[in-house]
Amino acid sequence: MSKYLIGITGASGVIYAWTLLKAFKNTGIETEVIVTDPAKKVWEQELGFEWTEVKRFVSKIYLEHEIDAPPASGTSNYSGMIVIPCSMATLSAIATGASRTLLQRSADVMLKEKKPLILVIRETPLSLIHIKNMEMCALAGATIFPAMPAFYLKPRSLQELVEGFVGRILNFLGVKHSLSKSWEQEYEKYQSTSYSED
Ligand SMILES: Cc1cc2nc3c(=O)[nH]c(=O)nc-3n(C[C@H](O)[C@H](O)[C@H](O)COP(=O)(O)O)c2cc1C
């Protein structure tokens, strides 16, 4: 049975993490979560409720200073890790192998153990430093998965937009879900619809 590790950092877009954790719970796949201190602040600012609510969906919660926790070791049995959203600060720490916090160390472990590591980065515009850090992480085996939701599936709400994006992550991992339709499913509808300006 697979178990995923989810890292939540202080980048904007913690709603993606909340939606992903809920989706994993609905599929019956176990998740454990690591939350950074900045993530707690951004969470309360953006979502307006306590970050500790994640306890409804995850089997374990770790804080970033818990450097001796199981995810810090390559002997732990995770199918992969998703850092969502991933700040430029954490991206930089992963790119250099800094491993100073549990989240950074866990990402380092995923890379050295050749396990899937998805980095849902969020920043704009990007400096050359950000781009080079992404390049380094990609070369080391991570998947850079920018928080760039698609509009062609015509989301009718913010939640649908987020679910469409989170659905892409689950598709990438090969996890079956009912969050969003595929372009294949929407294509016929699209062909038979004519759009006017109003
Ligand atoms: C409201 C808010 C939004 C932020 N959004 C971003 C962001 O989108 N991307 C980013 O790289 N940093 C963002 N930051 C800055 C990070 O929180 C900051 O760099 C922090 O040190 C990241 O630490 P962490 O990666 O350990 O969570 C934001 C900060 C705040 C307070």
The ligand as an SDF file (V2000), in Angstrom:
LIG
                    3D

 31 33  0  0  0  0  0  0  0  0999 V2000
    1.6130   35.7400    2.5230 C   0  0  0  0  0  0  0  0  0  0  0  0
    2.9400   35.2530    2.0240 C   0  0  0  0  0  0  0  0  0  0  0  0
    3.0400   34.7350    0.7530 C   0  0  0  0  0  0  0  0  0  0  0  0
    4.2560   34.2550    0.2740 C   0  0  0  0  0  0  0  0  0  0  0  0
    4.3090   33.7390   -0.9930 N   0  0  0  0  0  0  0  0  0  0  0  0
    5.4530   33.2260   -1.4610 C   0  0  0  0  0  0  0  0  0  0  0  0
    5.5020   32.6100   -2.7320 C   0  0  0  0  0  0  0  0  0  0  0  0
    4.5120   32.5250   -3.4450 O   0  0  0  0  0  0  0  0  0  0  0  0
    6.6730   32.0650   -3.1330 N   0  0  0  0  0  0  0  0  0  0  0  0
    7.7910   32.0970   -2.3520 C   0  0  0  0  0  0  0  0  0  0  0  0
    8.8220   31.5720   -2.7810 O   0  0  0  0  0  0  0  0  0  0  0  0
    7.7850   32.6880   -1.1370 N   0  0  0  0  0  0  0  0  0  0  0  0
    6.6500   33.2470   -0.6580 C   0  0  0  0  0  0  0  0  0  0  0  0
    6.6270   33.8210    0.5890 N   0  0  0  0  0  0  0  0  0  0  0  0
    7.8710   33.9160    1.3530 C   0  0  0  0  0  0  0  0  0  0  0  0
    8.1840   32.6380    2.1400 C   0  0  0  0  0  0  0  0  0  0  0  0
    7.1660   32.3740    3.0950 O   0  0  0  0  0  0  0  0  0  0  0  0
    9.5580   32.7970    2.8290 C   0  0  0  0  0  0  0  0  0  0  0  0
   10.5870   32.8750    1.8580 O   0  0  0  0  0  0  0  0  0  0  0  0
    9.8510   31.7030    3.8170 C   0  0  0  0  0  0  0  0  0  0  0  0
   11.1190   31.8990    4.3750 O   0  0  0  0  0  0  0  0  0  0  0  0
    9.7780   30.3110    3.1840 C   0  0  0  0  0  0  0  0  0  0  0  0
   10.1950   29.3690    4.1370 O   0  0  0  0  0  0  0  0  0  0  0  0
    9.8550   27.8280    3.9760 P   0  0  0  0  0  0  0  0  0  0  0  0
   10.2240   27.4300    2.5980 O   0  0  0  0  0  0  0  0  0  0  0  0
   10.7380   27.1660    5.0060 O   0  0  0  0  0  0  0  0  0  0  0  0
    8.4170   27.6360    4.2920 O   0  0  0  0  0  0  0  0  0  0  0  0
    5.4190   34.3030    1.0850 C   0  0  0  0  0  0  0  0  0  0  0  0
    5.3010   34.8220    2.3830 C   0  0  0  0  0  0  0  0  0  0  0  0
    4.0960   35.2980    2.8440 C   0  0  0  0  0  0  0  0  0  0  0  0
    4.0010   35.8290    4.2470 C   0  0  0  0  0  0  0  0  0  0  0  0
  1  2  1  0
  2  3  1  0
  2 30  2  0
  3  4  2  0
  4  5  1  0
  4 28  1  0
  5  6  2  0
  6  7  1  0
  6 13  1  0
  7  8  2  0
  7  9  1  0
  9 10  1  0
 10 11  2  0
 10 12  1  0
 12 13  2  0
 13 14  1  0
 14 15  1  0
 14 28  1  0
 15 16  1  0
 16 17  1  0
 16 18  1  0
 18 19  1  0
 18 20  1  0
 20 21  1  0
 20 22  1  0
 22 23  1  0
 23 24  1  0
 24 25  2  0
 24 26  1  0
 24 27  1  0
 28 29  2  0
 29 30  1  0
 30 31  1  0
M  END
$$$$
